[in-house]
Amino acid sequence: MTEKQAATGSLANLTTNSAESSERAFAGRLPSVERVLADAASAPLVAQYGRTQTLTALRSLLAELRVELVGGNSTSDVPPGIAGLTAVLAERLAKTAVSSIKQVFNLTGTVLHTNLGRALLPDVAICAVVDALRSPMNLEFDLVTGKRGDRDDLVEELLCELTGAEAATVVNNNAAAVLLMLSALAPRREVIVSRGELVEIGGAFRIPDIMMRAGAKLREVGTTNRTHVADYADAISPRSALLMKVHCSNYAIQGFTTSVEVDQLAQLTKEHGTPTVVDLGSGTLVDLSQYGLPHETTVRETIEAGADVVTFSGDKLLGGPQAGLIVGRADLIKKIKRHPLKRALRVGKLTLAALEPVLALYRSPEFLPERLTTLRLLTRSQSAMRVQAENLLPIVQRTVGPAVVVTAEPLFSQIGSGALPVDLLPSYGLALRMNASQQRGRGLGKVERMLRDLPRPVIGRIANDTLLLDLRCLEDADEAQFIAQLLKLSS
Ligand SMILES: *Cc1c(COP(=O)(O)O)cnc(C)c1O
């Protein structure tokens, strides 16, 4: 039922009820706004929501009823009493007051789920954001000189320390970082990219489109599966601005393939002077293999291989707030920072407040799996999730009823957000299937809907007539709330 249907539904009830209760006080006429507001029943609404909001809601309610009356709808020719009207009003005002932003349980198995807000931040970052919200800060104020500062200064040194780059700047997200980098470094000139790397990341981020928007000219080289150094070398001309590599975030090409590594492009840069830039996508700051995860090229490795500029996201593997980080050669970063788009794409203080403490965590890589939320989720042990699944099974079973069979099963989670697209993490969770006698698809859809309709919606994933609840992202702190909500539902 949509909200609109719900509203008309309750109106219909209201008018029918009032007809039945022979409340004909207004005999075909609606009470005035003033009369309703003056009634004692309106007082608590005015007290809670204020006169302005109550009045607006009342006016629109009366206007709707007036239309019904004019339409000669038989159930509506007796207008509701004031008590009925204020009851509907209370319902509507309460509905408006509910926030459209909701916390959910991410049981999809995708840790960095773009639609569910990607990385969850560690407490140090959360506290820093709260402080930044509450008090003035040195956002663009140099406390040493007492003069105007640059907001990038708050994190530039840390970024350089962690990546080995000479300079750094921060923008709103990685898409913005790529757009700004190309706009600043390649206006009306050619950017040489392999045909195997002309990716679409999703949500309308396509390398050829971004290139056009940035005013650069895409010079494709090689083929989808194979591109060689010679292909880049042959394409270099006085019109070339950049050699560019793009991380194939959300797909992998397998079989008869060749691609050119950053160090090979850097060699061409040495010979021809055309800088090498890399859109690393997720871009991690540490070697993830030390935590038992698959290796993903780090930003430092990319810089050390000779990349002149590297862009990456703040809220993917890095585990921080949404941001686009640009690191690299000092002269190129300077050019990027001076471009007018930088001002349009700059980050706010909340982003910087969250980013700095997250970056600082990387100074102690040995504590990261415990302190960096994203890494903690990615490295959760399958046996811990198995115990959790077995504990939750009877509770979930009771909630969904005997028409659904719930079992605890090993699953595979994904990192998500285009990080390591083909690597799957062994996980554990609950599998919900309809009993053989039930209508499979529809029944399961109802269960999925029921979980999604909870006060804190539970989001799983459906595959092969099975609703999977992957427990990787249900940490202890949240588990109690998860259980309490289900118990309330089944009691
Ligand atoms: C994710 C990604 C982007 C976009 O980054 P956002 O931070 O989501 O804007 C761009 N390029 C690559 C290769 C990516 O993986």
The ligand as an SDF file (V2000), in Angstrom:
LIG
                    3D

 15 15  0  0  0  0  0  0  0  0999 V2000
   34.4850    3.4490   -7.6830 C   0  0  0  0  0  0  0  0  0  0  0  0
   35.2930    3.9500   -8.8030 C   0  0  0  0  0  0  0  0  0  0  0  0
   35.1380    5.2640   -9.2460 C   0  0  0  0  0  0  0  0  0  0  0  0
   34.1320    6.1920   -8.6400 C   0  0  0  0  0  0  0  0  0  0  0  0
   34.4850    6.4810   -7.3170 O   0  0  0  0  0  0  0  0  0  0  0  0
   33.4150    7.2100   -6.3550 P   0  0  0  0  0  0  0  0  0  0  0  0
   34.1860    7.4610   -5.1160 O   0  0  0  0  0  0  0  0  0  0  0  0
   32.2870    6.2640   -6.1980 O   0  0  0  0  0  0  0  0  0  0  0  0
   33.0100    8.4550   -7.0340 O   0  0  0  0  0  0  0  0  0  0  0  0
   35.9200    5.6890  -10.2870 C   0  0  0  0  0  0  0  0  0  0  0  0
   36.8120    4.8620  -10.8700 N   0  0  0  0  0  0  0  0  0  0  0  0
   36.9900    3.5960  -10.4610 C   0  0  0  0  0  0  0  0  0  0  0  0
   37.9900    2.7410  -11.1590 C   0  0  0  0  0  0  0  0  0  0  0  0
   36.2370    3.1010   -9.4050 C   0  0  0  0  0  0  0  0  0  0  0  0
   36.3910    1.8410   -8.9990 O   0  0  0  0  0  0  0  0  0  0  0  0
  1  2  1  0
  2  3  1  0
  2 14  2  0
  3  4  1  0
  3 10  2  0
  4  5  1  0
  5  6  1  0
  6  7  2  0
  6  8  1  0
  6  9  1  0
 10 11  1  0
 11 12  2  0
 12 13  1  0
 12 14  1  0
 14 15  1  0
M  END
$$$$
